[in-house]
Structure formats: structure tokens, C-alpha cells
Amino acid sequence: MYAPERQQLILRLAREGGRVDVLSLAEQLQVTAETIRRDLKALDRAGLVRRVHGGAIPAGRLDFEPDLAERESTAADEKDRIARAALAGLPQDGSVILDAGSTVARVAAGLPPECALTVVTHALPVAFRLADHPGISLHLVGGRVRHRTRAAVDAWALRAYAEIRADVLLLGANGFSAERGLTTPDLAEAAVKRAMIAAARRVVLLADSAKYAEEHFARFGDLADVDLLITDTGLDTARAAEIEAAGPEVVRA
């Protein structure tokens, strides 16, 4: 297959699936990862895709949002390590807000039986995991539930978060960087995330390194709003230093 043919196929796959990743394309097309990176670079220069960490998305698709099942299986090992690091830093008692997202849900699943936290969440998967926990005082925030994330949004959720002040927020994001801040594809989700940040004394961002430099439609904060970023070792030392210069401490699990 010639390079133009391969690039047309890559573009079609990106448009059909919403994104492509280098390693999967290399295996599917039986070429090297470096060849795929050159193809993505050429498509990016042509304005047909936008390169992101590990792959690319179609140009103009800043609203692309994978569904819950896909996010659960993506970067699973990295998310497990991030969740363990987050669990190690949680208090045994006090109040915690848990955002929607697959990494935060792993934290909820790992809370030990002896912890005695007050947990507030608008995420149905998180609430489901904690509903029978013997030590958790669970508060479920209501609102319109987005099918893609199983999270409550809009006015009810915003009013509820405006009425509380929690010790810690475990926050998720679809993209983060010192330059672009914190982003997510949906405006309603972004509004809830801003309300959660305002409701917490300490903000801990849980985000795997593949989300570094990704940019989505709705911006909901700056890295200066975050006290601690827990990510994985895929984020190199230089990028970690850049993020720390913007405000938060960085832990690479």
C-alpha cells in the first residue's frame, strides 16, 4: 500500500471511530509505528487530523468523547496505578467529592472497609460502587443524567455543589496542559466540574498521561486550580516540571 492510500485509510478510520492510535494502526496496517507517525504528521499538516498523545483525532472534533466502556478499558494499568496513589493520599475520615470518570471510579472501588468518609458524587457508577460500603456516608447529587458518562449535570447538580464545602475533590479531565488548562467535551459537564472545584479545599486531578496536551471543547479551569496531579510515568520529567511551574505538585505513579 502506498503512503497516500494508507493515509486515506487512516483518515477514514479516524472519522468513523472518532480517533486512531499509533500502535493499533501499525498492527492493522502491518507497518512500523514510526511510519504511522509520519502519516499522522502529514495528515495533521494538511489540516485533516489533529495529533494527540499516542494518536490523532479528526480535525474539528474537539467534542469527541469516548463512552464509558471504552474509557474503562483504555490505559487500564496506568489508571490502576493512579487510583492506588490517590487512595494512599486520602484521609480516613472527612469529606470527599468524587467526580465522574473511570479513574475516579477505580478509587471508589478500592476504598477499604475501615474508612469513614463522607462522599459526595454526581456519578452513578461511583454511587453504585459505594452504596453498600459500611463506613461511607454517601450523598448522591441529582440532575439530568448524561448517558455517555452516567453523570448528573445542569441546575440541580450545580445548586447541590454550591451548598457544600468538602475537604478533598478527586477530579477527572479529558485533557490537561499548562497552556490550555483543563478541558472536557461537554459544556454541562464543565459547569459541574467548575462547581466541584469551588466546593473543595483541596483539588486532586487524576489523569493518565495520554490526556496531556489534549484539548476539548469546554474549558473548566486552569492547572493553578489544582493542588496535586496524579498521573503515570508516561508523562516525562520535562512535562512534569512544566506542570509544576503552573501550580500543582505532580506525582507520577
Secondary structure as a PSIPRED ss2 file (coil, helix, strand):
# PSIPRED VFORMAT (PSIPRED V4.0)

   1 M C   1.000  0.000  0.000
   2 Y C   1.000  0.000  0.000
   3 A H   0.000  1.000  0.000
   4 P H   0.000  1.000  0.000
   5 E H   0.000  1.000  0.000
   6 R H   0.000  1.000  0.000
   7 Q H   0.000  1.000  0.000
   8 Q H   0.000  1.000  0.000
   9 L H   0.000  1.000  0.000
  10 I H   0.000  1.000  0.000
  11 L H   0.000  1.000  0.000
  12 R H   0.000  1.000  0.000
  13 L H   0.000  1.000  0.000
  14 A H   0.000  1.000  0.000
  15 R H   0.000  1.000  0.000
  16 E H   0.000  1.000  0.000
  17 G H   0.000  1.000  0.000
  18 G C   1.000  0.000  0.000
  19 R C   1.000  0.000  0.000
  20 V E   0.000  0.000  1.000
  21 D E   0.000  0.000  1.000
  22 V H   0.000  1.000  0.000
  23 L H   0.000  1.000  0.000
  24 S H   0.000  1.000  0.000
  25 L H   0.000  1.000  0.000
  26 A H   0.000  1.000  0.000
  27 E H   0.000  1.000  0.000
  28 Q H   0.000  1.000  0.000
  29 L H   0.000  1.000  0.000
  30 Q C   1.000  0.000  0.000
  31 V C   1.000  0.000  0.000
  32 T C   1.000  0.000  0.000
  33 A H   0.000  1.000  0.000
  34 E H   0.000  1.000  0.000
  35 T H   0.000  1.000  0.000
  36 I H   0.000  1.000  0.000
  37 R H   0.000  1.000  0.000
  38 R H   0.000  1.000  0.000
  39 D H   0.000  1.000  0.000
  40 L H   0.000  1.000  0.000
  41 K H   0.000  1.000  0.000
  42 A H   0.000  1.000  0.000
  43 L H   0.000  1.000  0.000
  44 D H   0.000  1.000  0.000
  45 R H   0.000  1.000  0.000
  46 A C   1.000  0.000  0.000
  47 G C   1.000  0.000  0.000
  48 L C   1.000  0.000  0.000
  49 V E   0.000  0.000  1.000
  50 R E   0.000  0.000  1.000
  51 R E   0.000  0.000  1.000
  52 V E   0.000  0.000  1.000
  53 H C   1.000  0.000  0.000
  54 G C   1.000  0.000  0.000
  55 G E   0.000  0.000  1.000
  56 A E   0.000  0.000  1.000
  57 I E   0.000  0.000  1.000
  58 P E   0.000  0.000  1.000
  59 A C   1.000  0.000  0.000
  60 G C   1.000  0.000  0.000
  61 R C   1.000  0.000  0.000
  62 L C   1.000  0.000  0.000
  63 D C   1.000  0.000  0.000
  64 F C   1.000  0.000  0.000
  65 E C   1.000  0.000  0.000
  66 P C   1.000  0.000  0.000
  67 D C   1.000  0.000  0.000
  68 L H   0.000  1.000  0.000
  69 A H   0.000  1.000  0.000
  70 E H   0.000  1.000  0.000
  71 R H   0.000  1.000  0.000
  72 E H   0.000  1.000  0.000
  73 S H   0.000  1.000  0.000
  74 T C   1.000  0.000  0.000
  75 A C   1.000  0.000  0.000
  76 A H   0.000  1.000  0.000
  77 D H   0.000  1.000  0.000
  78 E H   0.000  1.000  0.000
  79 K H   0.000  1.000  0.000
  80 D H   0.000  1.000  0.000
  81 R H   0.000  1.000  0.000
  82 I H   0.000  1.000  0.000
  83 A H   0.000  1.000  0.000
  84 R H   0.000  1.000  0.000
  85 A H   0.000  1.000  0.000
  86 A H   0.000  1.000  0.000
  87 L H   0.000  1.000  0.000
  88 A H   0.000  1.000  0.000
  89 G C   1.000  0.000  0.000
  90 L C   1.000  0.000  0.000
  91 P C   1.000  0.000  0.000
  92 Q C   1.000  0.000  0.000
  93 D E   0.000  0.000  1.000
  94 G E   0.000  0.000  1.000
  95 S E   0.000  0.000  1.000
  96 V E   0.000  0.000  1.000
  97 I E   0.000  0.000  1.000
  98 L E   0.000  0.000  1.000
  99 D C   1.000  0.000  0.000
 100 A C   1.000  0.000  0.000
 101 G C   1.000  0.000  0.000
 102 S H   0.000  1.000  0.000
 103 T H   0.000  1.000  0.000
 104 V H   0.000  1.000  0.000
 105 A H   0.000  1.000  0.000
 106 R H   0.000  1.000  0.000
 107 V H   0.000  1.000  0.000
 108 A H   0.000  1.000  0.000
 109 A H   0.000  1.000  0.000
 110 G H   0.000  1.000  0.000
 111 L C   1.000  0.000  0.000
 112 P C   1.000  0.000  0.000
 113 P C   1.000  0.000  0.000
 114 E C   1.000  0.000  0.000
 115 C C   1.000  0.000  0.000
 116 A E   0.000  0.000  1.000
 117 L E   0.000  0.000  1.000
 118 T E   0.000  0.000  1.000
 119 V E   0.000  0.000  1.000
 120 V E   0.000  0.000  1.000
 121 T E   0.000  0.000  1.000
 122 H C   1.000  0.000  0.000
 123 A E   0.000  0.000  1.000
 124 L H   0.000  1.000  0.000
 125 P H   0.000  1.000  0.000
 126 V H   0.000  1.000  0.000
 127 A H   0.000  1.000  0.000
 128 F H   0.000  1.000  0.000
 129 R H   0.000  1.000  0.000
 130 L H   0.000  1.000  0.000
 131 A C   1.000  0.000  0.000
 132 D C   1.000  0.000  0.000
 133 H C   1.000  0.000  0.000
 134 P C   1.000  0.000  0.000
 135 G C   1.000  0.000  0.000
 136 I C   1.000  0.000  0.000
 137 S E   0.000  0.000  1.000
 138 L E   0.000  0.000  1.000
 139 H E   0.000  0.000  1.000
 140 L E   0.000  0.000  1.000
 141 V C   1.000  0.000  0.000
 142 G C   1.000  0.000  0.000
 143 G C   1.000  0.000  0.000
 144 R E   0.000  0.000  1.000
 145 V E   0.000  0.000  1.000
 146 R E   0.000  0.000  1.000
 147 H C   1.000  0.000  0.000
 148 R C   1.000  0.000  0.000
 149 T C   1.000  0.000  0.000
 150 R C   1.000  0.000  0.000
 151 A E   0.000  0.000  1.000
 152 A E   0.000  0.000  1.000
 153 V E   0.000  0.000  1.000
 154 D C   1.000  0.000  0.000
 155 A H   0.000  1.000  0.000
 156 W H   0.000  1.000  0.000
 157 A H   0.000  1.000  0.000
 158 L H   0.000  1.000  0.000
 159 R H   0.000  1.000  0.000
 160 A H   0.000  1.000  0.000
 161 Y H   0.000  1.000  0.000
 162 A H   0.000  1.000  0.000
 163 E C   1.000  0.000  0.000
 164 I C   1.000  0.000  0.000
 165 R C   1.000  0.000  0.000
 166 A E   0.000  0.000  1.000
 167 D E   0.000  0.000  1.000
 168 V E   0.000  0.000  1.000
 169 L E   0.000  0.000  1.000
 170 L E   0.000  0.000  1.000
 171 L E   0.000  0.000  1.000
 172 G C   1.000  0.000  0.000
 173 A C   1.000  0.000  0.000
 174 N C   1.000  0.000  0.000
 175 G E   0.000  0.000  1.000
 176 F E   0.000  0.000  1.000
 177 S E   0.000  0.000  1.000
 178 A C   1.000  0.000  0.000
 179 E C   1.000  0.000  0.000
 180 R C   1.000  0.000  0.000
 181 G E   0.000  0.000  1.000
 182 L E   0.000  0.000  1.000
 183 T E   0.000  0.000  1.000
 184 T E   0.000  0.000  1.000
 185 P C   1.000  0.000  0.000
 186 D C   1.000  0.000  0.000
 187 L H   0.000  1.000  0.000
 188 A H   0.000  1.000  0.000
 189 E H   0.000  1.000  0.000
 190 A H   0.000  1.000  0.000
 191 A H   0.000  1.000  0.000
 192 V H   0.000  1.000  0.000
 193 K H   0.000  1.000  0.000
 194 R H   0.000  1.000  0.000
 195 A H   0.000  1.000  0.000
 196 M H   0.000  1.000  0.000
 197 I H   0.000  1.000  0.000
 198 A H   0.000  1.000  0.000
 199 A C   1.000  0.000  0.000
 200 A E   0.000  0.000  1.000
 201 R E   0.000  0.000  1.000
 202 R E   0.000  0.000  1.000
 203 V E   0.000  0.000  1.000
 204 V E   0.000  0.000  1.000
 205 L E   0.000  0.000  1.000
 206 L E   0.000  0.000  1.000
 207 A C   1.000  0.000  0.000
 208 D C   1.000  0.000  0.000
 209 S H   0.000  1.000  0.000
 210 A H   0.000  1.000  0.000
 211 K H   0.000  1.000  0.000
 212 Y E   0.000  0.000  1.000
 213 A C   1.000  0.000  0.000
 214 E C   1.000  0.000  0.000
 215 E C   1.000  0.000  0.000
 216 H C   1.000  0.000  0.000
 217 F C   1.000  0.000  0.000
 218 A E   0.000  0.000  1.000
 219 R E   0.000  0.000  1.000
 220 F E   0.000  0.000  1.000
 221 G E   0.000  0.000  1.000
 222 D C   1.000  0.000  0.000
 223 L H   0.000  1.000  0.000
 224 A H   0.000  1.000  0.000
 225 D H   0.000  1.000  0.000
 226 V C   1.000  0.000  0.000
 227 D C   1.000  0.000  0.000
 228 L E   0.000  0.000  1.000
 229 L E   0.000  0.000  1.000
 230 I E   0.000  0.000  1.000
 231 T E   0.000  0.000  1.000
 232 D C   1.000  0.000  0.000
 233 T C   1.000  0.000  0.000
 234 G C   1.000  0.000  0.000
 235 L C   1.000  0.000  0.000
 236 D C   1.000  0.000  0.000
 237 T H   0.000  1.000  0.000
 238 A H   0.000  1.000  0.000
 239 R H   0.000  1.000  0.000
 240 A H   0.000  1.000  0.000
 241 A H   0.000  1.000  0.000
 242 E H   0.000  1.000  0.000
 243 I H   0.000  1.000  0.000
 244 E H   0.000  1.000  0.000
 245 A H   0.000  1.000  0.000
 246 A H   0.000  1.000  0.000
 247 G C   1.000  0.000  0.000
 248 P C   1.000  0.000  0.000
 249 E E   0.000  0.000  1.000
 250 V E   0.000  0.000  1.000
 251 V E   0.000  0.000  1.000
 252 R E   0.000  0.000  1.000
 253 A C   1.000  0.000  0.000
